Amino acid sequence: MSKDLKAPYAAQARAMAKAGDWAGAGDRLGRLIADITATPVLGLKINRDRYSLNSLNGQVMLADHRTLFFKYHHEDGEDQTIEEYYRAGLLRDAGFRVDVPLYACGEPGRQILLYALRNDKRLAEVCHDIEDRRDWRNMDEVVGAQQRADRALWTCCQPTLVPGSRESVVKEPIHQLFYHRLVSAGEPVGLGGRVKQFYVGKTFQLAQAQIPWRELSRLQWEINGVVYPHTLEQLFLEAGERLEPAALAGHGAITAHGDAHNANVWFDTRGRQPELVSFDPAFAGSAIPALLAEIKATFHNIFAHPCWLYEPGQAARYYRVAVIRDGDRLKVTHNWQLTPLRRAFLDSKGTGYWQPLLAELKRRGWLPAQWQRIVRLAMFCCPTLVLDLRAGGNSGHTPVSSALGLALAVMLGSGGEDDFTRWLNALAAEA
């Protein structure tokens, strides 16, 4: 194969899309898809949706009269940290409801999946429509599908549960979503990677308060009257310690998708009742630390909504956020809360997956004493490391969404008298 055919077309397409050159992005993806399918491309459409934080997706028309759905996932500057992509067959063989791609390429800069085209909506879109209309009376169908999916998830995961050797756990690609984003050469573990790129040395506009990182990182947070014991710096440093891959070995490992947020889930309505079908298993594996496997789904499908993470420009329309600096304390008040839909999702995830998982880990002697800290710190990493939460950066965050996002991250990661603490404590009591 010539050097030209090995060009990193997908990475080029992502860069062009971020720069607003959608025609150039489509051209590069068309070249890549023609390479992989050995079929000329007649036309290509890229979806411009709010959920594509590190990816591109859309439809492509081939000269053999097929129209396929494509999904490309790319992490800026992290191509070499993923060892294996797109293990849909692994999930299918374990019984997961998962779309298996017709074509897959996992080469760095060319990572792409091509699926048979569906007419289904993604679950993220279905949920957005319900919340946009505040249509809580008609959410039962979606909640029922989520409950069935959470129960089925544990049914699939339980037979794959093993202690998790150091060798198998450390090589899992899921660590790119957590630990690898916390580290880089020459920086303290926890303050490197995206923390350094996004936050260290920067200035933050949080609602009406402007605070430099060197001060913000060491402030204690008081959120809606609840005092939280950890500073941002302490949370990032502890995450670097507790989420280190080798430190998670021996505490249970499972086969899982690892990144099943609702933009990677179809709402399949073709059967007697709706079912959820996952796709894009870019971080799937057979030795994923059990406590990390559903973190992304638990955060992104529940606490990232409505709108503040995926549609930060709309946050001021929905929320009132005030920030006051009071000596060494940052006092934040806001009116965000879980919607009835997301509350139902949290209850389902707790009873369908987390409770039986924790009980089984405890029964086998694999549940670490500090499991709540591991869960909290991984949840904390989801919003802070997926995008730059600072207002005015490339992610489109505003003073309102920035203040709210960091406050929710601290709430999840630290621990105080709040609903998330009560949810975790209820899980602990059941386990």
Stockholm file with secondary structure:
# STOCKHOLM 1.0

chainA/1-431         MSKDLKAPYAAQARAMAKAGDWAGAGDRLGRLIADITATPVLGLKINRDRYSLNSLNGQVMLADHRTLFFKYHHEDGEDQTIEEYYRAGLLRDAGFRVDVPLYACGEPGRQILLYALRNDKRLAEVCHDIEDRRDWRNMDEVVGAQQRADRALWTCCQPTLVPGSRESVVKEPIHQLFYHRLVSAGEPVGLGGRVKQFYVGKTFQLAQAQIPWRELSRLQWEINGVVYPHTLEQLFLEAGERLEPAALAGHGAITAHGDAHNANVWFDTRGRQPELVSFDPAFAGSAIPALLAEIKATFHNIFAHPCWLYEPGQAARYYRVAVIRDGDRLKVTHNWQLTPLRRAFLDSKGTGYWQPLLAELKRRGWLPAQWQRIVRLAMFCCPTLVLDLRAGGNSGHTPVSSALGLALAVMLGSGGEDDFTRWLNALAAEA
#=GR chainA/1-431 SS CCTGGGSCHHHHHHHHHHTTCHHHHHHHHHHHHHHHHTSCEEEEEECCCTTCSSEEEEEEEETTSCEEEEEEECCTTCGGGCCCCCCHHHHHHTTCCBCCCSEEECSTTCCEEEEECCCCEEHHHHHHHHHHHTCGGGCHHHHHHHHHHHHHHHHHHGGGCBCCCHHHHHTCGGGGGTGGGTCCTTSCTTSSHHHHHHTTTCEEEETTEEEEHHHHTTCEEEETTEEESCCHHHHHHHHHHHTCHHHHTTSCEEEECSCCCGGGEEEECSSSSCEEEECCCTTCEEEEETTTTTHHHHIIIIITTTTTTTCGGGHHHHCCEEEEEETTEEEEEECCCCCHHHHHHHHHHIIIIIHHHHHHHHHHTCCCTTHHHHHHHHHHHHHHHHSCCSTTSTTCCCHHHHHHHHHHHHHHHSCCSSHHHHHHHHHHHHC
#=GC SS_cons         CCTGGGSCHHHHHHHHHHTTCHHHHHHHHHHHHHHHHTSCEEEEEECCCTTCSSEEEEEEEETTSCEEEEEEECCTTCGGGCCCCCCHHHHHHTTCCBCCCSEEECSTTCCEEEEECCCCEEHHHHHHHHHHHTCGGGCHHHHHHHHHHHHHHHHHHGGGCBCCCHHHHHTCGGGGGTGGGTCCTTSCTTSSHHHHHHTTTCEEEETTEEEEHHHHTTCEEEETTEEESCCHHHHHHHHHHHTCHHHHTTSCEEEECSCCCGGGEEEECSSSSCEEEECCCTTCEEEEETTTTTHHHHIIIIITTTTTTTCGGGHHHHCCEEEEEETTEEEEEECCCCCHHHHHHHHHHIIIIIHHHHHHHHHHTCCCTTHHHHHHHHHHHHHHHHSCCSTTSTTCCCHHHHHHHHHHHHHHHSCCSSHHHHHHHHHHHHC
//
